[in-house]
Amino acid sequence: MTILDAKGLPIAPSSRPTMPNRANALAGGGNAPYDAADIHGEHVSAWHPYLYSPDGELNMYRDRIVARVRDLVRNDGWASGAVTRILDNAIGGHYRPLVRPDYRALRQITGIDGFDAEWAAAFGNAAEAHYRAWANDPAHYCDAQRGQSVTQMMRLALRHKLVDGDALAQVAWIPGRVGPGRARYATAIQLIDPDRLSNPQLQFDTQTNRGGVQVDEFGAAYAYWIRQAHQGDWWAAAKSVEWKSVPRETSWGRPIIVHDFDRDRAAQHRGGAGIFAPILQRMKMLAKYDAVELDAAIINSIFGAYIESPFDPQLVEQAIGEASDLNAYQDARADFHGERKTMLGESRLPILFPGEKINAVASERPNGNFVAFEKSFLRNFASATGLSAQQMSHDWSDTNYSSARGALLEAFKTMSRRRDDFTQGFAQPIFACFLEESMEIDEYPLPPGAPPFHEFRALYSRATWMGPARGWIDPVAEKKGAILGMDAGLSTLQMESIEQGQDWEETLDQRAREIEGFKSRGIPVPSWAGMGLGDGGQPTATETIKDPEAT
C-alpha cells in the first residue's frame, strides 16, 4: 500500500532514524546518539576495545607491563628522575608519625574522664619516643633483613607502588632477636617483591583467587599466596615453584600482610600497572629519539670535512685493467701532502693536489625543533605522573614566581594525596603493629581502667604522618603569609610546621633553650624570640632600632 499526499503523489519516507533495539545497536545498526558510540567514522571504525572486568584487564598482563616499566625506569633518565622526585617529595629522609590518639572518642566510649587533651599529648610524646628507638635503630632490627631504617623501607615500598603498582610487606614476629644489647622489639618489617604475589602454579584467576589474593564472597582479602622465591632466582628453582598462603591478619586483628595499591575500579584486587603504564610507549619512543639525535650529533662533530678526489679506485682499476698507474697516482698524492706542510703561525694551510677539493659537512643536529618537541612530550609525562613540567624536566628557565608557585602547589596536592593514601594503606597498619607491642613492654601514661590496645586499635594509634618540607619559592613573602594566617586563626603552628617537615613542639622546645641561652650569657633577647622586652624590662637591641635609616 502506498500513501499519497494531497496532490496524489507518493509521500517520501521519513528521514527520522528509528529507535534501535539492543541487538541492532550492538550490531552497528541505527545512528548512535553519542559520537563516542559511533562505529562508522574513519577515526573510530577500527577502535573496538573489549569490556574487561577490573581484575581481568590487568592480572593477565601484569608481568609484561611491569617488566617493561622497570626496564624504562632503569635505563631512561626522565622516568628514573620522575620516580626520584616523587619519593623525595612524598617520603624524603624523615617520614615519621605525630601520634595523637583520639581521646574524645575514647572518653565518649569508655566514660573515662582521664582521656583528655593533656593525656593525648603525653601519650603521643611517649609513643613517638619509643617509635624513634625502633625505627632509627642503627642495628636495623626493625627490618627483617636488617638492612634499612623504617623510613628507608617506606621509601622502597612506595617505589614498588609507583613502578610495580603494589606495595607489599609482611609484619614479622622475631622474638629470637630480643635480648640485652640486641633488639628490644620482636616486630620487624619484611618487604616482599610484588612479583611473588601470584596464584599457585600461575593459574588463571578464579572466584576466590585474584592475582594471588584470596578473597571471600564480598571480595575482601583474607589471605595471600606468596611465592617462596622469585621466579628469576635460578639458585632457588625448587622454592620458586612453591606457594604459601599467608593470612591477612591474626584472630585478634593484628596485620600480618600489608598490601597497598591504587584502585582504579571497584572490585580490583591488584595494582600492577604503576604510574607509567599510560605513557609507556611514548616514553620509550622519546628515549629512542634522544638516542638517535645524540648519535647524529656525535657523527657530525667527528665527520666535519673531507677531501673529494675525481678518481674512484675501483672504477679506475676496472678501466685500465691494472692498478699500477692508480697506485702511482695515490703515491704521488701521499708524497705531495707529506712534503707540503705550509704553516701560517701554528695553523697549517691546506694545499690540494690537482683535481682535489674540500667539502664540509653541514651540522644539522640536533634538530632545531628538538627542544620544543621534547618539552611537549615531557609535559604529557608530567601530567601522567602528577609532577609539574618544571619538576619533570628540571628546566626553570621560562618560569616566573607566579607560574612556578602555581605549578608546585598543584603538584603538591597530588603529592600530599599520594602520601596520605600510602600512609593509610601501608605505613599506619605497620605503626599500629609496633604500638601494640610497645604498649605491652614500655611505660605509657594510661588512666585507671584504660582498655587494652587491641580493643581500640584505631583510636590509640591515630597519627598524622610528617614527610619532607614543602619549601618556599619566596621565603619572605610566604613566611609573612604563614604569620598572617596564624594571627587570623586560619592556620596553626602545627599546620605550618608540618608543611615544613618540623614538629611544632620540638621547635618551641628548641626556641626556649635558645632564649635561655641568650639570657644566661647576658645577650639581649632578639625580637624574633617573641619576648617583647628583654631582661629588666628594657627594650632589646633589635626593638630599639625602629628606622634603619635613622640608625
C-alpha positions as CSV (number, residue, x, y, z in Angstrom):
1,M,0.0,0.0,0.0
2,T,1.3,3.5,-1.0
3,I,0.3,6.6,0.9
4,L,-0.4,9.6,-1.3
5,D,-0.3,13.3,-0.5
6,A,-2.9,16.0,-1.3
7,K,-1.7,16.1,-4.9
8,G,-1.8,12.4,-5.3
9,L,1.9,11.9,-5.2
10,P,3.6,9.3,-3.0
11,I,4.8,10.6,0.3
12,A,8.6,10.2,0.8
13,P,9.6,8.1,3.8
14,S,10.6,10.0,6.9
15,S,14.4,10.6,7.4
16,R,14.0,10.4,11.2
17,P,16.0,7.4,12.5
18,T,14.2,4.6,14.1
19,M,14.9,3.7,17.7
20,P,17.3,0.7,17.6
21,N,16.9,-2.2,19.9
22,R,19.8,-3.6,21.9
23,A,20.7,-6.3,19.3
24,N,20.6,-3.8,16.5
25,A,22.7,-1.3,18.4
26,L,25.3,-3.9,19.2
27,A,25.4,-5.0,15.6
28,G,26.0,-1.4,14.5
29,G,22.6,-0.5,13.2
30,G,21.0,2.9,13.6
31,N,22.6,6.2,14.4
32,A,24.4,6.4,17.7
33,P,23.2,9.3,19.9
34,Y,26.8,9.8,21.1
35,D,29.8,10.4,18.9
36,A,31.7,8.1,21.3
37,A,29.4,5.3,20.3
38,D,29.9,5.8,16.5
39,I,31.4,2.8,14.7
40,H,31.4,4.2,11.1
41,G,33.6,7.3,11.4
42,E,37.0,7.0,9.9
43,H,38.7,7.7,13.3
44,V,36.8,5.2,15.3
45,S,35.8,2.4,12.8
46,A,38.8,0.2,13.9
47,W,38.5,1.1,17.6
48,H,36.8,-1.7,19.4
49,P,38.2,-2.1,22.9
50,Y,36.9,-5.0,25.0
51,L,34.9,-4.5,28.1
52,Y,37.2,-6.3,30.6
53,S,36.5,-6.9,34.3
54,P,38.6,-5.0,36.9
55,D,41.0,-7.9,37.5
56,G,40.7,-9.4,34.1
57,E,42.0,-6.4,32.2
58,L,45.2,-6.3,34.4
59,N,46.2,-9.5,36.1
60,M,46.8,-11.5,32.9
61,Y,49.2,-8.8,31.5
62,R,50.7,-7.6,34.8
63,D,54.1,-9.3,34.4
64,R,54.7,-7.9,30.9
65,I,53.7,-4.4,31.8
66,V,55.8,-4.3,35.0
67,A,58.9,-5.8,33.2
68,R,58.7,-3.0,30.6
69,V,58.2,-0.3,33.1
70,R,61.1,-1.5,35.2
71,D,63.3,-1.5,32.1
72,L,62.3,2.0,31.3
73,V,63.0,3.3,34.8
74,R,66.4,1.6,34.9
75,N,67.6,3.0,31.6
76,D,65.7,6.3,31.0
77,G,66.7,9.4,32.9
78,W,63.3,11.1,32.6
79,A,61.4,8.1,34.1
80,S,64.1,7.5,36.8
81,G,64.1,11.2,37.7
82,A,60.3,11.3,38.0
83,V,60.3,8.4,40.5
84,T,63.1,10.1,42.5
85,R,61.2,13.4,42.6
86,I,58.0,11.7,43.9
87,L,59.9,9.8,46.6
88,D,61.8,12.8,47.7
89,N,58.6,14.9,48.0
90,A,56.4,12.2,49.5
91,I,58.7,10.4,51.8
92,G,62.0,12.1,51.9
93,G,64.6,11.3,54.5
94,H,62.4,11.7,57.7
95,Y,59.0,10.1,57.4
96,R,57.5,9.7,60.9
97,P,54.2,9.8,62.8
98,L,53.0,12.6,65.1
99,V,50.9,10.4,67.4
100,R,47.7,11.9,68.7
101,P,45.2,9.3,70.0
102,D,41.5,10.1,69.6
103,Y,40.9,11.0,73.2
104,R,37.4,12.3,72.6
105,A,36.2,9.0,71.1
106,L,38.0,7.0,73.9
107,R,36.3,9.2,76.6
108,Q,32.9,9.0,74.9
109,I,33.0,5.2,74.5
110,T,34.6,4.2,77.8
111,G,33.3,7.0,80.0
112,I,36.8,7.5,81.5
113,D,37.5,11.2,82.2
114,G,41.2,10.7,82.1
115,F,41.2,10.6,78.3
116,D,41.7,14.3,77.7
117,A,44.0,16.5,75.6
118,E,46.8,16.6,78.1
119,W,46.8,12.8,78.3
120,A,46.8,12.5,74.5
121,A,49.8,14.8,74.3
122,A,51.7,12.8,77.0
123,F,50.8,9.5,75.4
124,G,51.8,10.8,71.9
125,N,55.2,12.0,73.1
126,A,55.9,8.6,74.7
127,A,54.8,6.7,71.6
128,E,56.9,8.9,69.3
129,A,60.0,8.4,71.5
130,H,59.6,4.6,71.5
131,Y,58.9,4.6,67.8
132,R,62.1,6.5,67.1
133,A,64.1,4.0,69.1
134,W,62.7,1.2,67.0
135,A,62.6,2.8,63.6
136,N,66.0,4.5,63.7
137,D,68.0,1.8,65.5
138,P,71.4,1.7,63.8
139,A,71.4,-2.1,64.1
140,H,68.2,-2.1,61.9
141,Y,66.3,-4.7,63.9
142,C,63.1,-3.1,62.6
143,D,64.0,-4.7,59.2
144,A,63.7,-8.4,59.0
145,Q,66.7,-8.3,56.6
146,R,68.5,-5.9,59.0
147,G,69.4,-3.5,56.2
148,Q,67.3,-0.4,56.4
149,S,65.6,2.0,58.8
150,V,61.8,2.3,58.7
151,T,61.9,5.5,56.6
152,Q,64.1,3.8,54.0
153,M,61.8,0.8,53.9
154,M,58.8,3.1,53.4
155,R,60.5,4.8,50.6
156,L,61.3,1.5,48.9
157,A,57.7,0.3,49.4
158,L,56.4,3.5,47.8
159,R,58.8,3.0,44.9
160,H,57.4,-0.5,44.3
161,K,53.9,1.0,44.3
162,L,54.9,3.7,41.8
163,V,56.7,1.3,39.4
164,D,55.1,-2.1,40.0
165,G,51.7,-0.9,41.2
166,D,51.8,-2.8,44.5
167,A,53.5,-2.2,47.9
168,L,53.7,-5.5,49.8
169,A,55.1,-6.4,53.2
170,Q,54.8,-9.0,56.0
171,V,54.9,-7.8,59.6
172,A,57.2,-10.4,61.0
173,W,57.4,-11.5,64.7
174,I,61.0,-12.5,65.5
175,P,61.3,-13.0,69.3
176,G,64.7,-14.7,68.9
177,R,66.4,-11.4,68.3
178,V,65.1,-9.8,71.5
179,G,67.7,-9.6,74.3
180,P,70.2,-7.3,76.1
181,G,72.3,-5.4,73.6
182,R,70.1,-6.6,70.7
183,A,66.6,-5.9,69.7
184,R,64.1,-4.5,72.1
185,Y,61.0,-5.4,70.0
186,A,60.1,-8.6,68.2
187,T,58.2,-6.7,65.5
188,A,60.0,-6.4,62.2
189,I,59.1,-5.5,58.6
190,Q,59.7,-7.9,55.8
191,L,59.3,-6.2,52.4
192,I,58.1,-8.6,49.7
193,D,58.7,-8.1,45.9
194,P,55.2,-7.9,44.4
195,D,56.2,-10.4,41.7
196,R,56.0,-13.1,44.3
197,L,52.3,-12.4,44.9
198,S,50.5,-14.7,42.4
199,N,48.2,-17.6,42.0
200,P,49.7,-21.0,42.8
201,Q,51.4,-22.5,39.7
202,L,50.4,-19.3,37.8
203,Q,46.8,-20.5,37.4
204,F,44.1,-18.3,35.9
205,D,42.0,-16.2,38.3
206,T,39.1,-17.9,39.9
207,Q,36.2,-16.8,42.1
208,T,38.4,-16.9,45.2
209,N,41.9,-16.3,43.8
210,R,42.6,-12.9,42.1
211,G,46.3,-12.4,41.2
212,G,47.4,-14.2,44.3
213,V,44.9,-12.5,46.6
214,Q,42.4,-14.9,48.3
215,V,39.0,-13.2,48.7
216,D,35.7,-14.1,50.3
217,E,32.2,-13.8,48.9
218,F,32.3,-10.0,49.5
219,G,35.6,-9.6,47.6
220,A,37.5,-8.9,50.9
221,A,41.1,-10.3,51.0
222,Y,41.6,-12.8,53.8
223,A,44.9,-14.4,52.7
224,Y,47.7,-14.0,50.1
225,W,49.5,-16.6,48.0
226,I,53.2,-15.8,48.4
227,R,55.8,-17.5,46.1
228,Q,58.6,-18.8,48.3
229,A,61.3,-17.5,45.9
230,H,61.3,-15.1,42.9
231,Q,61.0,-16.8,39.6
232,G,64.2,-15.1,38.5
233,D,66.3,-16.7,41.3
234,W,67.9,-19.6,39.4
235,W,69.6,-20.7,42.6
236,A,66.2,-21.3,44.3
237,A,64.4,-23.0,41.4
238,A,62.7,-25.5,43.8
239,K,61.4,-22.8,46.1
240,S,60.2,-20.7,43.1
241,V,57.5,-23.3,42.3
242,E,56.2,-23.4,45.9
243,W,53.5,-21.1,47.2
244,K,52.4,-20.4,50.8
245,S,49.1,-19.0,51.9
246,V,49.7,-16.2,54.5
247,P,46.7,-14.9,56.4
248,R,45.9,-11.2,56.2
249,E,45.7,-10.8,60.0
250,T,45.6,-12.6,63.3
251,S,42.5,-13.7,65.0
252,W,42.6,-10.5,67.2
253,G,43.2,-8.2,64.3
254,R,47.0,-7.7,64.1
255,P,48.0,-7.3,60.5
256,I,50.3,-9.9,59.0
257,I,50.3,-8.9,55.3
258,V,50.1,-5.3,54.4
259,H,49.1,-4.7,50.7
260,D,48.7,-1.2,49.3
261,F,47.8,-0.2,45.7
262,D,45.8,2.4,43.9
263,R,42.4,1.3,42.9
264,D,41.1,2.5,39.5
265,R,37.8,0.4,39.6
266,A,35.6,-1.3,42.1
267,A,36.3,-5.0,42.9
268,Q,40.0,-4.6,41.9
269,H,42.5,-6.7,43.9
270,R,45.9,-5.9,42.4
271,G,47.7,-2.8,41.3
272,G,50.2,-3.9,38.7
273,A,50.2,-1.0,36.3
274,G,52.1,1.7,38.1
275,I,52.2,5.4,37.1
276,F,54.0,4.9,33.8
277,A,51.6,2.4,32.1
278,P,49.6,5.1,30.2
279,I,52.7,6.8,28.8
280,L,55.0,3.8,28.5
281,Q,55.1,3.6,24.7
282,R,55.6,7.3,24.3
283,M,58.4,7.4,26.8
284,K,60.1,4.6,25.0
285,M,59.8,6.4,21.7
286,L,61.2,9.6,23.2
287,A,64.2,7.6,24.6
288,K,64.9,6.3,21.1
289,Y,64.5,9.7,19.6
290,D,67.0,11.1,22.1
291,A,69.5,8.4,21.3
292,V,69.2,9.0,17.5
293,E,69.7,12.7,17.9
294,L,72.7,12.2,20.1
295,D,74.3,9.7,17.6
296,A,73.7,12.1,14.8
297,A,75.3,15.0,16.7
298,I,78.3,12.9,17.6
299,I,78.8,11.8,13.9
300,N,78.6,15.4,12.8
301,S,81.2,16.5,15.3
302,I,83.6,13.8,14.2
303,F,83.0,13.8,10.4
304,G,83.3,17.6,9.8
305,A,85.1,17.8,6.5
306,Y,86.5,15.5,3.8
307,I,88.7,15.8,0.6
308,E,87.0,14.8,-2.6
309,S,89.1,13.3,-5.4
310,P,87.8,12.9,-9.0
311,F,89.1,9.3,-9.2
312,D,87.4,6.3,-7.7
313,P,89.8,3.4,-7.1
314,Q,87.6,0.6,-8.3
315,L,86.4,2.4,-11.4
316,V,89.9,3.3,-12.4
317,E,91.2,-0.2,-11.8
318,Q,88.4,-1.7,-14.0
319,A,89.1,0.9,-16.7
320,I,92.8,0.4,-17.0
321,G,92.9,-3.3,-16.1
322,E,95.9,-2.9,-13.8
323,A,96.3,-0.8,-10.6
324,S,99.9,0.2,-11.3
325,D,99.0,3.7,-12.7
326,L,96.5,4.2,-10.0
327,N,99.0,3.3,-7.3
328,A,101.4,5.7,-8.8
329,Y,98.7,8.4,-8.6
330,Q,97.9,7.6,-5.0
331,D,101.6,7.6,-4.1
332,A,102.1,11.0,-5.7
333,R,99.2,12.3,-3.7
334,A,100.7,11.0,-0.5
335,D,104.1,12.4,-1.3
336,F,102.5,15.7,-2.2
337,H,100.7,16.1,1.1
338,G,103.6,14.8,3.1
339,E,106.1,17.3,1.7
340,R,103.9,20.4,1.7
341,K,103.3,21.5,5.3
342,T,102.9,25.2,4.7
343,M,102.2,26.8,8.1
344,L,100.9,30.2,9.0
345,G,101.7,30.7,12.6
346,E,100.6,27.4,14.2
347,S,98.0,26.7,11.6
348,R,98.6,24.6,8.6
349,L,97.3,25.9,5.2
350,P,95.8,23.1,3.1
351,I,97.4,22.8,-0.4
352,L,95.4,20.4,-2.6
353,F,96.6,18.0,-5.2
354,P,95.4,18.7,-8.7
355,G,91.8,17.5,-9.0
356,E,91.1,17.5,-5.3
357,K,88.6,19.8,-3.4
358,I,87.5,20.1,0.3
359,N,83.8,19.6,1.2
360,A,82.4,20.5,4.6
361,V,79.5,18.5,6.3
362,A,76.8,20.9,7.4
363,S,75.9,20.3,11.0
364,E,72.1,19.8,11.2
365,R,71.9,18.0,14.6
366,P,70.3,18.3,16.9
367,N,67.2,19.2,15.0
368,G,66.1,22.8,15.5
369,N,62.7,21.7,16.7
370,F,64.0,19.0,19.0
371,V,63.9,21.1,22.3
372,A,60.3,22.2,21.7
373,F,59.3,18.7,20.7
374,E,60.9,17.2,23.8
375,K,59.2,19.8,26.1
376,S,55.8,19.0,24.7
377,F,56.4,15.3,25.4
378,L,57.7,15.9,28.9
379,R,54.5,18.0,29.7
380,N,52.5,14.9,28.8
381,F,54.6,12.7,31.0
382,A,54.5,15.2,33.9
383,S,50.7,15.3,33.7
384,A,50.5,11.5,34.0
385,T,53.0,11.3,36.9
386,G,51.4,14.1,38.9
387,L,54.6,16.3,38.7
388,S,54.9,19.8,37.3
389,A,56.5,20.1,33.9
390,Q,59.4,22.0,35.6
391,Q,60.0,19.2,38.1
392,M,60.0,16.6,35.3
393,S,62.5,18.4,33.1
394,H,64.4,20.4,35.8
395,D,64.1,23.4,33.4
396,W,63.0,26.6,35.2
397,S,64.4,29.0,32.6
398,D,61.0,30.1,31.3
399,T,59.2,30.3,34.7
400,N,58.4,33.3,36.9
401,Y,57.4,33.3,40.5
402,S,53.7,33.1,40.0
403,S,53.7,30.2,37.4
404,A,56.3,28.3,39.4
405,R,54.3,28.6,42.7
406,G,51.1,27.7,40.9
407,A,52.7,24.6,39.3
408,L,54.2,23.5,42.6
409,L,51.0,23.9,44.5
410,E,49.1,21.7,42.0
411,A,51.9,19.1,42.2
412,F,51.9,19.4,46.0
413,K,48.2,18.4,46.1
414,T,48.9,15.3,44.2
415,M,51.9,14.6,46.2
416,S,50.0,15.1,49.5
417,R,47.2,12.8,48.3
418,R,49.7,10.2,47.3
419,R,51.4,10.3,50.6
420,D,48.1,10.2,52.6
421,D,47.0,7.2,50.6
422,F,50.3,5.4,51.2
423,T,50.1,6.4,54.9
424,Q,46.6,4.9,55.4
425,G,47.3,1.8,53.2
426,F,50.8,0.9,54.3
427,A,52.5,3.0,57.0
428,Q,49.7,3.2,59.5
429,P,49.0,-0.5,59.8
430,I,52.7,-1.2,60.4
431,F,52.8,1.5,63.1
432,A,49.8,0.0,64.8
433,C,51.6,-3.3,65.0
434,F,54.6,-1.7,66.6
435,L,52.4,0.3,69.1
436,E,50.6,-2.9,70.1
437,E,53.9,-4.5,71.2
438,S,55.3,-1.3,72.6
439,M,52.3,-0.8,74.9
440,E,53.0,-4.3,76.3
441,I,56.6,-3.7,77.2
442,D,57.1,0.1,77.6
443,E,55.7,2.5,80.1
444,Y,52.8,4.6,78.9
445,P,50.7,7.2,80.8
446,L,47.3,5.5,80.9
447,P,44.3,6.5,83.1
448,P,42.9,3.9,85.5
449,G,40.6,1.4,83.8
450,A,42.0,2.1,80.3
451,P,41.0,-0.7,77.9
452,P,43.7,-2.8,76.1
453,F,45.2,-1.8,72.8
454,H,43.5,-4.5,70.6
455,E,40.0,-3.3,71.6
456,F,40.6,0.3,70.3
457,R,43.5,-0.2,67.8
458,A,42.5,2.7,65.5
459,L,41.8,5.2,68.4
460,Y,45.1,4.5,70.2
461,S,47.3,4.6,67.0
462,R,45.8,7.6,65.3
463,A,48.6,9.8,63.9
464,T,49.5,12.4,61.4
465,W,52.5,11.4,59.3
466,M,55.0,14.1,58.5
467,G,57.1,14.0,55.4
468,P,59.7,16.4,53.8
469,A,59.3,20.1,53.8
470,R,57.2,21.7,51.1
471,G,59.8,24.5,50.9
472,W,59.5,28.1,49.7
473,I,59.9,29.9,46.4
474,D,59.9,33.4,48.1
475,P,60.7,32.8,51.8
476,V,60.0,36.3,52.9
477,A,56.5,36.6,51.3
478,E,55.5,33.1,52.2
479,K,56.6,33.3,55.8
480,K,54.7,36.5,56.2
481,G,51.6,34.8,54.8
482,A,52.0,32.0,57.3
483,I,52.2,34.5,60.2
484,L,49.1,36.3,58.9
485,G,47.2,33.0,58.7
486,M,48.1,32.1,62.3
487,D,47.2,35.6,63.5
488,A,43.8,35.4,61.8
489,G,43.1,32.0,63.2
490,L,43.1,30.4,59.7
491,S,46.2,28.2,60.5
492,T,48.1,26.9,63.5
493,L,51.8,26.5,64.3
494,Q,51.3,22.7,64.0
495,M,49.9,23.0,60.5
496,E,52.6,25.4,59.3
497,S,55.3,23.2,60.9
498,I,54.1,20.0,59.3
499,E,54.3,21.6,55.9
500,Q,57.9,22.4,56.5
501,G,58.7,19.0,57.9
502,Q,59.0,20.1,61.5
503,D,57.4,19.1,64.8
504,W,56.0,22.3,66.4
505,E,56.7,21.1,70.0
506,E,60.3,20.4,69.1
507,T,60.5,23.8,67.6
508,L,59.2,25.5,70.7
509,D,61.4,23.5,73.0
510,Q,64.4,24.5,70.9
511,R,63.4,28.2,71.0
512,A,63.0,28.0,74.8
513,R,66.6,26.6,75.1
514,E,67.9,29.3,72.7
515,I,66.2,32.1,74.7
516,E,67.6,30.8,77.9
517,G,71.0,30.6,76.2
518,F,70.8,34.3,75.4
519,K,69.8,35.2,78.9
520,S,72.5,33.1,80.6
521,R,75.2,34.7,78.5
522,G,74.0,38.3,79.1
523,I,73.0,38.8,75.5
524,P,69.8,40.8,74.8
525,V,67.0,38.6,73.6
526,P,66.1,39.4,70.0
527,S,62.6,40.3,69.0
528,W,62.1,37.1,66.9
529,A,62.0,35.2,70.2
530,G,58.6,36.7,70.9
531,M,59.7,38.0,74.3
532,G,58.6,41.6,73.8
533,L,61.0,43.0,76.4
534,G,64.5,41.8,77.3
535,D,65.8,41.3,80.9
536,G,65.0,44.1,83.4
537,G,62.0,45.4,81.3
538,Q,64.4,47.2,78.9
539,P,63.8,47.1,75.1
540,T,66.1,44.6,73.4
541,A,68.7,45.7,70.9
542,T,66.5,44.6,68.0
543,E,63.5,46.5,69.3
544,T,65.5,49.8,69.8
545,I,66.1,50.1,66.0
546,K,62.8,51.1,64.6
547,D,64.0,53.0,61.5
548,P,67.1,51.6,59.7
549,E,67.8,55.0,58.1
550,A,67.8,56.7,61.4
551,T,70.4,54.3,62.7
